[in-house]
């Protein structure tokens, strides 16, 4: 039986070979990085470059505006804040637990961090407790962290509480890091937005949304019924296949996703939504590519 990290790597290398090798090579250095003082080279000023990086002596000498380009810092800390409450044990659109997509997302971003010399830590939890792992820099430690998420996230776990998780980061993490939040598609409350605003000042925030399965099935009489994981309420079969109900739910999901995306753009937070394993890795790589171009 393959390890979780081996499963992650197999998906990552297959998808990256189809799209681009940039995420696995040096281009990744511009995807998850902060400002560095290590001088690399000079290049002609382009729209979007920080004017603070202009080398005025070289500019005066050569007669064209030149910008100092710095090497990416190699010892950054990537901190994962992962919802491991029972909400993440509910179904994703592909019919498997959302936990599986959360593990895949953390595995991909964690592996890329390690590959490029960074270190990682994990905060995970539910409404009852938040657990924190030590900062590590090995694939073995990443495997252990992924296994802990897998074991902790079950239908019998306490309810999900993303606000408690983010509040723990606010109160206990003072050193600047790249904060990767992995949560489900629940609407973002005013309290969550307030916490994100505070975190955005202190840290470089990335948000990964794990999509929910539709609570209503497209056809009736299939013998399968959705069950609310928090209440145990079974959705009646007569609602399945109801076009009016399906459209109303779809409109709600679209509006919720649109509000979340708009908030992330407003706060300058890199964001991706994952719906199934077949497209998840490609979406994460596209997210890193968008991030590198900001």
C-alpha positions in Angstrom: 0.0 0.0 0.0 1.5 3.4 -1.0 1.9 6.2 1.5 -0.2 9.3 1.3 2.8 11.4 0.1 3.5 8.8 -2.6 -0.1 9.2 -3.8 0.3 13.0 -3.8 3.5 12.9 -5.7 2.1 10.6 -8.4 -0.8 13.0 -9.1 1.5 16.0 -8.9 4.1 14.7 -11.4 1.5 13.5 -13.9 -0.4 16.8 -13.9 2.7 19.0 -13.9 4.1 17.2 -16.9 0.9 18.0 -18.8 0.8 21.7 -17.8 4.3 22.9 -17.0 7.4 21.9 -15.0 7.6 25.4 -13.6 6.0 24.4 -10.3 8.6 21.7 -9.8 11.5 23.8 -11.0 12.9 27.2 -10.2 9.7 29.1 -11.2 8.1 28.0 -7.9 10.5 30.3 -6.1 8.4 33.2 -7.3 5.1 31.5 -6.3 5.5 31.2 -2.6 8.0 33.8 -1.4 8.5 37.0 0.5 10.9 39.9 0.0 14.6 39.0 0.3 17.8 41.0 0.7 19.9 38.5 -1.3 20.9 40.3 -4.5 20.4 38.4 -7.7 20.6 40.6 -10.8 19.2 43.7 -12.5 16.5 44.0 -15.1 14.7 46.8 -16.9 11.8 48.4 -15.0 8.4 47.0 -16.0 4.9 48.0 -15.0 4.1 46.4 -11.7 7.7 46.4 -10.3 8.1 47.9 -6.9 9.8 51.4 -7.3 11.6 50.7 -4.0 13.7 48.2 -5.9 15.0 50.6 -8.5 18.8 50.8 -8.5 19.3 54.5 -8.9 23.0 54.4 -9.4 22.8 51.8 -12.2 19.8 53.7 -13.7 21.8 57.0 -13.8 24.9 55.2 -15.3 23.0 53.4 -18.1 20.2 55.9 -18.7 17.3 53.4 -18.3 15.4 52.5 -15.1 16.8 49.3 -13.7 15.3 47.2 -10.9 17.3 45.0 -8.4 15.9 41.5 -8.5 16.4 39.4 -5.3 16.6 35.7 -4.7 13.7 34.1 -3.0 14.2 33.3 0.7 14.8 29.6 1.1 13.9 29.1 4.7 10.3 30.3 4.7 7.7 28.7 7.0 4.5 27.5 5.4 1.9 27.0 8.1 -1.2 24.9 7.2 -4.4 25.7 9.1 -6.6 22.7 8.3 -10.3 22.2 9.3 -10.4 18.6 10.7 -14.0 18.8 12.1 -16.8 16.5 11.0 -17.8 18.9 8.3 -14.7 17.9 6.4 -15.9 14.2 6.7 -19.0 15.1 4.6 -19.0 14.5 0.8 -17.2 16.5 -1.9 -18.8 16.7 -5.4 -16.9 13.5 -6.4 -18.7 11.5 -3.7 -15.7 11.0 -1.5 -15.0 12.7 1.9 -13.9 16.3 1.6 -11.0 15.3 3.9 -9.4 13.5 0.9 -9.2 16.7 -1.1 -7.9 18.6 2.0 -5.1 16.0 2.4 -4.3 16.2 -1.3 -4.1 20.0 -1.2 -1.9 20.0 1.9 0.3 17.2 0.4 0.9 19.0 -2.9 1.7 22.4 -1.3 3.7 20.8 1.5 5.8 18.7 -0.9 6.5 21.7 -3.1 7.6 23.7 0.0 10.0 20.9 1.0 11.3 20.5 -2.5 12.4 24.2 -2.5 14.0 24.3 0.9 11.1 25.6 3.0 9.8 24.2 6.3 6.2 23.6 7.3 3.9 23.4 10.4 0.3 22.4 10.9 -2.6 23.7 13.0 -5.7 21.5 12.7 -8.8 21.2 14.8 -12.5 21.4 15.4 -14.8 23.1 17.8 -13.4 21.1 20.7 -9.7 21.5 20.2 -6.9 22.8 18.0 -3.7 20.8 17.7 -0.3 22.2 16.6 2.7 20.3 15.2 6.3 21.4 15.4 8.0 23.0 12.4 9.4 20.2 10.3 11.4 19.9 7.0 11.1 16.3 5.8 8.8 14.1 3.7 8.5 11.7 6.7 7.1 14.5 8.8 4.7 15.5 6.1 3.4 11.9 5.8 2.8 11.8 9.6 1.0 15.2 9.4 -1.2 14.0 6.6 -2.0 10.8 8.5 -3.0 12.8 11.5 -5.5 14.8 9.4 -6.9 11.6 7.9 -7.4 10.0 11.3 -8.8 13.1 13.1 -11.4 13.9 10.5 -14.4 11.6 10.9 -18.2 11.8 11.1 -17.8 11.4 14.9 -15.4 14.4 15.3 -16.6 17.6 16.8 -18.2 20.1 14.5 -16.0 22.2 12.2 -15.0 25.6 13.6 -12.8 27.6 11.2 -13.1 30.7 13.3 -11.5 28.9 16.3 -8.7 27.7 14.1 -8.0 31.2 12.7 -8.3 32.8 16.1 -5.6 30.4 17.4 -3.3 31.5 14.6 -4.0 35.2 15.5 -3.2 34.6 19.2 -0.3 32.2 18.9 1.6 32.8 15.7 3.6 36.0 15.7 6.4 35.2 13.3 5.5 36.0 9.7 4.8 33.0 7.6 2.9 31.8 4.5 -0.5 30.8 6.0 -2.4 28.2 4.0 -6.0 27.8 5.2 -7.9 24.7 4.0 -11.6 24.8 4.8 -14.9 23.9 3.3 -17.3 26.0 1.3 -19.4 27.3 4.2 -20.3 31.0 3.9 -17.7 33.3 5.3 -19.1 35.0 8.4 -18.4 38.6 9.5 -16.2 37.1 12.3 -14.2 35.1 9.8 -13.7 38.1 7.6 -12.5 40.1 10.6 -10.0 37.4 11.5 -8.8 37.2 7.9 -8.2 41.0 7.8 -6.0 40.7 10.9 -4.1 37.7 9.6 -3.5 39.4 6.2 -1.6 42.2 8.0 0.8 39.8 9.8 1.0 36.9 7.3 0.9 36.0 3.6 -2.4 34.2 3.3 -3.5 31.5 0.9 -7.0 30.1 1.1 -8.1 26.7 -0.4 -11.8 25.9 -0.5 -13.0 22.3 -0.5 -16.4 22.2 -2.3 -19.4 20.4 -1.0 -21.5 17.8 -2.7 -25.0 18.8 -3.8 -27.4 17.9 -1.0 -30.1 17.1 -3.5 -29.6 14.3 -6.1 -30.5 14.9 -9.7 -32.8 11.8 -9.9 -35.3 10.2 -7.6 -35.5 6.5 -6.6 -31.8 5.8 -6.8 -31.7 4.2 -3.4 -29.2 6.8 -2.3 -30.0 9.7 0.0 -28.0 12.5 1.4 -27.6 12.9 5.2 -26.7 16.1 7.0 -23.5 15.2 8.8 -24.2 17.6 11.7 -27.8 16.8 12.4 -28.2 13.3 11.0 -31.3 14.5 9.1 -31.9 12.4 6.0 -33.1 14.4 3.0 -36.4 13.0 1.7 -36.3 11.3 -1.7 -39.2 13.4 -3.1 -36.8 16.4 -3.1 -34.3 14.6 -5.3 -34.7 15.5 -9.0 -36.8 18.6 -8.2 -35.6 21.1 -10.8 -36.8 24.1 -8.9 -35.0 23.1 -5.7 -31.9 22.1 -7.6 -31.8 25.5 -9.3 -32.3 27.3 -6.1 -29.5 25.5 -4.4 -27.2 26.0 -7.4 -28.0 29.7 -7.3 -27.1 29.9 -3.6 -23.8 28.0 -4.2 -22.9 30.4 -7.1 -23.7 33.4 -5.0 -21.7 32.1 -2.0 -18.7 31.3 -4.2 -18.8 34.7 -5.8 -18.9 36.5 -2.5 -15.9 34.4 -1.2 -13.9 35.0 -4.4 -14.6 38.8 -4.2 -13.5 38.9 -0.6 -10.3 37.1 -1.4 -9.5 39.5 -4.2 -10.4 42.5 -1.9 -8.0 41.2 0.8 -5.3 40.2 -1.6 -5.5 36.5 -0.6 -4.6 33.9 -3.2 -7.5 31.4 -3.5 -8.5 28.2 -5.2 -11.5 25.9 -5.0 -11.1 22.2 -5.3 -14.0 19.9 -6.4 -12.4 16.6 -7.3 -9.0 14.9 -7.3 -8.8 14.8 -11.1 -8.7 18.6 -11.4 -7.4 19.5 -7.9 -3.7 19.4 -8.6 -4.0 21.4 -11.9 -6.1 24.0 -10.0 -3.4 24.3 -7.3 -0.7 24.7 -9.9 -2.8 27.4 -11.6 -3.2 29.1 -8.3 0.6 29.2 -7.8 1.0 30.5 -11.3 -1.5 33.3 -10.6 0.3 34.1 -7.4 3.7 34.3 -9.1 2.3 36.9 -11.5 0.8 39.2 -8.9 
